[in-house]
């Protein structure tokens, strides 16, 4: 799953530490989300979307893998 979290966070002028504190997660979690190493739980995805007043789909992009 791809995401626009880093782009959206920077557009709002928010540091990883600030976002992590607001969402009650570690800064490392935010970094891992932004780098695509970690997909958020549905609860965390909702918290992020609510924080930025966006729909989940505006932040997280789900692309199905092509079947052979």
C-alpha positions as CSV (number, residue, x, y, z in Angstrom):
1,X,0.0,0.0,0.0
2,X,1.3,3.4,-0.9
3,X,0.6,6.6,1.0
4,X,0.9,10.4,0.8
5,X,1.5,10.8,4.6
6,X,4.9,12.5,4.3
7,X,3.6,14.9,1.6
8,X,0.5,15.8,3.6
9,X,2.4,16.2,6.9
10,X,5.0,18.5,5.3
11,X,2.3,20.5,3.5
12,X,0.7,21.2,7.0
13,X,4.2,22.1,8.4
14,X,4.0,19.3,11.0
15,X,7.1,17.4,12.2
16,X,7.1,13.6,12.6
17,X,7.4,14.1,16.4
18,X,4.4,16.3,16.6
19,X,2.2,14.0,14.5
20,X,3.4,11.0,16.6
21,X,2.5,12.7,19.8
22,X,-0.9,13.7,18.5
23,X,-1.6,10.1,17.3
24,X,-0.1,8.5,20.5
25,X,2.5,6.5,18.5
26,X,6.3,6.7,18.2
27,X,8.2,8.9,15.8
28,X,9.6,5.7,14.4
29,X,6.1,4.5,13.5
30,X,5.5,7.7,11.5
31,X,8.8,7.2,9.7
32,X,8.0,3.6,8.9
33,X,4.6,4.6,7.6
34,X,6.1,7.3,5.4
35,X,8.8,5.0,4.0
36,X,6.3,2.2,3.3
37,X,7.9,-0.3,5.7
38,X,4.7,-0.5,7.7
39,X,1.0,-0.4,6.9
40,X,-1.2,1.1,9.6
41,X,-3.9,-0.7,11.5
42,X,-7.4,0.4,10.4
43,X,-7.7,2.3,13.7
44,X,-4.4,4.3,13.1
45,X,-5.5,5.0,9.5
46,X,-8.7,6.5,10.7
47,X,-6.9,8.6,13.4
48,X,-4.5,9.9,10.7
49,X,-7.3,10.8,8.4
50,X,-9.3,12.4,11.1
51,X,-6.2,14.4,12.2
52,X,-5.8,15.9,8.8
53,X,-9.6,16.1,8.1
54,X,-9.2,13.9,5.0
55,X,-10.7,10.6,3.8
56,X,-8.5,7.5,4.3
57,X,-8.4,7.1,0.5
58,X,-6.8,10.6,0.2
59,X,-3.9,9.5,2.3
60,X,-3.5,5.7,1.7
61,X,-3.5,4.3,-1.8
62,X,-4.4,0.6,-2.1
63,X,-3.4,-1.1,-5.3
64,X,-4.3,-4.7,-5.9
65,X,-1.5,-6.9,-7.1
66,X,-2.1,-8.2,-10.6
67,X,-3.0,-11.9,-10.7
68,X,-1.1,-14.0,-13.2
